[in-house]
Amino acid sequence: MRVYFDNAATTAMDERVIEAMIPYMREHYGNPSSVHSHGREVRTAIERSRKKVAELLNTSPSEIFFTSGGTEADNTALVCGIETHGLTHAITSPIEHHAVLHTLEQLAKKGKIKLSLVNILPNGDIDMDHLESLLKDNPKSMVSLMHANNEIGNLNDLQAIGSLAKSYDSFFHSDTVQTMGHYEHDLKSLSVDSIVAGGHKFHGPKGSGFLYVRKDKKIHPFIFGGAQERNMRGGTENVIGIVGIAKALELAYEDMQGHRDHILSLKKHFIESLKQHIPDVKFNGQSGDLEKSLYTVLNVSLPHSEENAGMLLFNLDLNGISASGGSACSSGATVGSHVLRSLKADPSRESVRFSFSRFNTIDEVDYTVQKLKELYSVVV
Amino acid sequence: MKYPIYFDYNATTPCHPQVVEHMLPYFSTHFGNASSKSHPYGWMAEDAVETAREELARLIGANPKEIIFTSGATESINLAIKGVFEQYSNQNQHYITCKTEHKAVLDTFKSIEAKGAKVTYLPVDNEGMVDLKGLAEAIQPDTKMISLMWANNETGVIHPVEEIAMLAEERDIIFFTDAVQAVGKIPVSTKNIHMMALSAHKFYGPKGVGALYIRHNHPLPKPKALIEGGGHEKGFRSGTLQVPAIVGLGSAASLALKNMKDESKRLESLRNKLESGILELEGTKLNSSQNNRLPHVSNISFEGVEGEELLRKLNKELAVSSGSACTSISPKPSHVLQAMGISPDLGKASVRFSLGITTTESDVDFAIAYVKETIASLRA
């Protein structure tokens, strides 16, 4: 059996998304900026995709900008949001994705902003009192806090953070890469200034993404050259990526509740079986709490064992199970997860992130628990 | 719908059928995140990316580790120019470029000018050539970079890149070239070149992917990253790698290397036929030098007709453009032709024909006849 439980790193594309993209590689290959019909046909496809995304998020097409992915979208919002609105202070958390954390750290290093990190509670949640006191001392800040943490699944209350940011005249950006296509975002009622998406996290293509920026918080472009994306993003559009991400989002919204129920039932079963079969199993962050965490992520903390120390992911792979120790972006690095370090996780225990998609099955969960049980049988 | 005959290969090209075939498995079966180190989905993806890097390196005569994958040439250009500007921050900075560069280069230079850089925009002669003596004289003690394109997108004019690169090397200045229109069309090399931008969709690869070549083992500095995050691409470009598109770029590079010699000969003879056929008309003129230009491009001006009407009529049967696709939405005359001393009206009544893989002799015969007929009716 081959089990893919690394869906927070990337997901398999939905066949219907691939089908929607292929014509734009073969027949409809024009440059969307060309005025002849090769170009106009493709331009129409892009604008149709933008309209679809906007409709699903309950906002206007003029607030959606296509990018090369979540990372570029985060960079755009932060670098250009800070520059355009003349902000000199930013607040983020130590457990943000590196696309946010490193971008803000660079700006601080260049002397463009002062950066404050909000305290994280032992369960991985944000210390909201500390956030408020930071805002009180530094009104007119860039606040960048993610919707759901990619490693431990903690969900932030965007509404609460957003209204707090608003009352201190701040710009609120949220990295929503892990929740886009998995949760409904109603941008009419949600008080955020910018959010982002990466298509490959919800069965769309890699290299596709978008940035939403609220109309009254307009920002200047990040990548210059050409009038594409209404002067917001130079460069010939990634047509297949744009068609693909819109299709993927459409499919995600078609049966979001159904997918969510299915994945939640897998996660619930996973948690219960692990508790039953592995003594002293724990869950990092809020990921073990079905109500308070991203339903696609379960970060398991396993007791120390000689056989598995530093080898657990390898042992899982030998058994056909693909999972990860944390974010794929830094999985080449030997420094370990900055998220788990911030939570002061016990380094003698092994942590594994299992992350699910609608394509996973209950048999895959049973199989994985069985293998973990075998790997940890000596501990008992 | 029926498309007109495509003569706009400088705007974009269709994906080669073999390129699409190579990409498809990476949308579905091999969907892994190339940064996932703990399972074969990641390894397969990473292998594919590294193979593509080797294929591209071979095409441009580089070392694979000198290739940074990006979302396209515009991003590569932004990374090169802004990255060098950031590298020299807090110093007086002077740059040299040319009036006929692509908007991606010109707009990016405008953005660093606004932040304090000084930029010299070299003129060109009436054939679109830059003067090497003028270039040498423009160099100042604080000149940090010379940025000149390899081949012009509108006229096909090829700059004396070898000489320019040698001059820059002698004066210890970074030479960056936008080689978007040259790569895959004519032989290029990286000798004495510090950075080179390129894009896949100009040589039968997918849109939304490109690369920046950055020379290794050289004392001149490398650019600072534009997009921060997980530290992908040796820290020069963060963001999950778009594996299928990168595979497509690699495969297009291999095909180009294999087919370039024969195909450029074939296209040159078709282009010459088209050009001499059209130039038989009175009041027509070639907008470039006869020599030193790409084999598949011809830019011709038509006296006594109005530009917009000409293009609209021609576009019924021929997908041609009046210049760069990136600026074709704006009704302004081409800045390239203007720099060559062509009047705005005549500039607007100029048409770029660019030929490619599907162009046949009968397409050319039809185009000559259709252009003649259209001009006659417009002048009547």
Contacts between the chains, C-beta under 8 A, distances in Angstrom:
chain1	res1	chain2	res2	distance
A	4	B	39	8.0
A	4	B	41	6.5
A	6	B	32	8.0
A	6	B	33	7.4
A	6	B	36	6.0
A	6	B	38	7.9
A	6	B	39	6.6
A	6	B	41	7.0
A	6	B	42	8.0
A	9	B	32	7.8
A	9	B	33	4.3
A	9	B	35	7.5
A	9	B	36	5.1
A	9	B	42	7.6
A	10	B	31	6.5
A	10	B	32	6.5
A	10	B	33	3.9
A	10	B	36	7.5
A	10	B	240	6.6
A	11	B	31	7.3
A	12	B	28	7.1
A	12	B	31	4.6
A	13	B	27	5.1
A	13	B	28	6.3
A	13	B	31	6.1
A	15	B	28	7.2
A	18	B	24	7.6
A	18	B	27	4.9
A	18	B	28	6.4
A	21	B	27	7.7
A	22	B	20	7.4
A	25	B	14	7.6
A	25	B	15	4.3
A	25	B	20	5.1
A	25	B	23	7.7
A	25	B	206	6.4
A	26	B	14	6.9
A	26	B	15	6.8
A	26	B	17	7.6
A	26	B	20	6.5
A	29	B	12	6.5
A	29	B	13	7.0
A	29	B	14	3.8
A	29	B	15	6.6
A	30	B	8	7.7
A	30	B	11	7.5
A	30	B	12	6.5
A	30	B	319	7.4
A	31	B	8	7.3
A	31	B	11	4.1
A	31	B	12	3.9
A	31	B	201	8.0
A	31	B	325	4.2
A	33	B	11	7.5
A	33	B	325	4.3
A	33	B	326	5.4
A	33	B	327	7.8
A	33	B	328	5.7
A	33	B	329	6.0
A	34	B	8	6.0
A	34	B	11	5.1
A	34	B	12	7.6
A	34	B	319	7.1
A	34	B	321	5.9
A	34	B	325	4.6
A	34	B	328	6.1
A	35	B	311	6.9
A	35	B	315	6.8
A	35	B	321	7.0
A	35	B	328	5.2
A	35	B	329	7.4
A	36	B	4	6.3
A	36	B	8	6.9
A	36	B	315	4.2
A	36	B	318	7.9
A	36	B	319	4.2
A	36	B	320	7.2
A	36	B	321	7.1
A	37	B	1	7.3
A	37	B	3	5.9
A	37	B	4	6.3
A	37	B	315	7.1
A	37	B	319	7.1
A	38	B	3	5.7
A	38	B	4	7.5
A	38	B	6	6.3
A	38	B	8	6.9
A	38	B	319	4.9
A	39	B	11	7.4
A	39	B	319	7.8
A	39	B	325	6.8
A	39	B	328	7.8
A	41	B	1	7.1
A	41	B	3	7.8
A	67	B	71	7.9
A	68	B	70	7.9
A	68	B	71	3.3
A	68	B	72	7.8
A	68	B	75	7.0
A	68	B	208	6.7
A	68	B	239	6.5
A	68	B	242	7.5
A	69	B	71	7.7
A	69	B	239	4.8
A	69	B	240	6.1
A	69	B	242	7.4
A	70	B	239	7.4
A	70	B	240	7.8
A	71	B	227	5.8
A	71	B	228	8.0
A	71	B	229	4.3
A	71	B	230	7.1
A	71	B	238	5.1
A	71	B	239	3.5
A	71	B	240	7.3
A	72	B	71	6.9
A	72	B	227	5.5
A	72	B	239	6.0
A	74	B	229	7.2
A	75	B	226	7.7
A	75	B	227	4.9
A	75	B	228	6.1
A	75	B	229	7.2
A	75	B	238	8.0
A	97	B	229	7.3
A	97	B	230	7.9
A	98	B	228	7.7
A	98	B	229	4.9
A	98	B	230	4.9
A	98	B	231	7.0
A	98	B	238	7.2
A	99	B	228	7.1
A	99	B	229	3.6
A	99	B	230	6.8
A	99	B	238	6.4
A	99	B	239	7.5
A	102	B	228	4.3
A	102	B	229	5.7
A	102	B	230	7.9
A	102	B	231	7.4
A	102	B	238	7.2
A	103	B	228	4.2
A	103	B	229	6.8
A	105	B	228	8.0
A	106	B	225	7.8
A	106	B	228	5.3
A	110	B	86	7.5
A	110	B	89	7.2
A	198	B	240	6.9
A	200	B	33	7.8
A	200	B	240	6.3
A	205	B	27	6.9
A	205	B	242	7.2
A	205	B	244	7.0
A	206	B	33	7.9
A	206	B	240	5.6
A	206	B	241	6.9
A	206	B	242	4.1
A	206	B	243	5.8
A	206	B	244	6.9
A	206	B	245	7.5
A	207	B	71	6.6
A	207	B	208	5.5
A	207	B	209	6.8
A	207	B	240	7.9
A	207	B	242	2.6
A	207	B	244	7.9
A	207	B	245	5.2
A	208	B	208	7.7
A	208	B	242	7.8
A	223	B	74	5.9
A	223	B	75	5.5
A	223	B	78	4.9
A	223	B	226	7.8
A	224	B	74	7.8
A	224	B	78	6.0
A	224	B	104	7.1
A	224	B	107	4.0
A	224	B	108	4.6
A	224	B	110	7.3
A	224	B	111	5.1
A	225	B	74	4.6
A	225	B	77	6.3
A	225	B	78	7.0
A	225	B	102	7.1
A	225	B	103	5.1
A	225	B	104	2.8
A	225	B	105	7.0
A	225	B	106	7.7
A	225	B	107	4.6
A	225	B	108	5.9
A	225	B	326	7.3
A	226	B	74	6.5
A	226	B	103	5.2
A	226	B	104	6.2
A	226	B	107	7.4
A	226	B	326	3.6
A	226	B	327	7.0
A	227	B	326	7.0
A	227	B	327	6.8
A	227	B	329	5.9
A	227	B	330	6.5
A	228	B	326	7.2
A	234	B	74	4.7
A	234	B	78	7.6
A	234	B	103	7.3
A	234	B	104	5.8
A	234	B	107	6.4
A	234	B	326	7.6
A	235	B	71	6.8
A	235	B	72	4.8
A	235	B	73	7.4
A	235	B	74	3.3
A	235	B	75	6.1
A	235	B	104	7.2
A	236	B	12	6.5
A	236	B	72	6.1
A	236	B	74	7.3
A	236	B	199	7.3
A	236	B	201	6.3
A	236	B	207	5.5
A	236	B	208	7.7
A	236	B	325	7.5
A	236	B	326	7.2
A	237	B	207	6.8
A	237	B	208	7.4
A	238	B	71	6.7
A	238	B	72	7.4
A	238	B	206	7.9
A	238	B	207	5.3
A	238	B	208	2.5
A	238	B	209	7.7
A	238	B	245	7.7
A	239	B	207	5.4
A	239	B	208	7.5
A	240	B	206	6.5
A	240	B	207	6.9
A	240	B	208	7.1
A	241	B	207	8.0
A	241	B	208	5.0
A	241	B	242	7.6
A	241	B	245	7.8
A	313	B	38	3.9
A	313	B	39	7.6
A	314	B	38	7.3
A	316	B	38	7.8
A	317	B	38	6.2
A	317	B	39	5.0
A	317	B	40	7.2
A	321	B	39	7.9
A	322	B	36	7.6
A	322	B	38	7.2
A	322	B	39	3.4
A	322	B	40	7.3
A	322	B	41	5.6
A	322	B	42	8.0
A	323	B	38	6.9
A	323	B	39	7.3
A	324	B	36	6.1
A	324	B	38	5.3
A	324	B	39	7.7
A	325	B	38	6.7
A	327	B	230	6.9
A	328	B	33	4.5
A	328	B	35	4.3
A	328	B	36	4.7
A	328	B	37	8.0
A	328	B	42	7.1
A	328	B	230	7.8
A	328	B	240	7.4
A	329	B	35	5.5
A	329	B	229	6.6
A	329	B	230	2.5
A	329	B	231	7.0
A	329	B	232	6.8
A	329	B	238	7.3
A	329	B	240	7.2
A	330	B	35	7.9
A	330	B	230	5.8
A	330	B	231	7.0
A	331	B	35	5.8
A	331	B	36	6.1
A	331	B	37	4.6
A	331	B	38	6.6
A	331	B	42	7.8
A	332	B	35	6.3
A	332	B	37	5.4
A	333	B	231	7.6
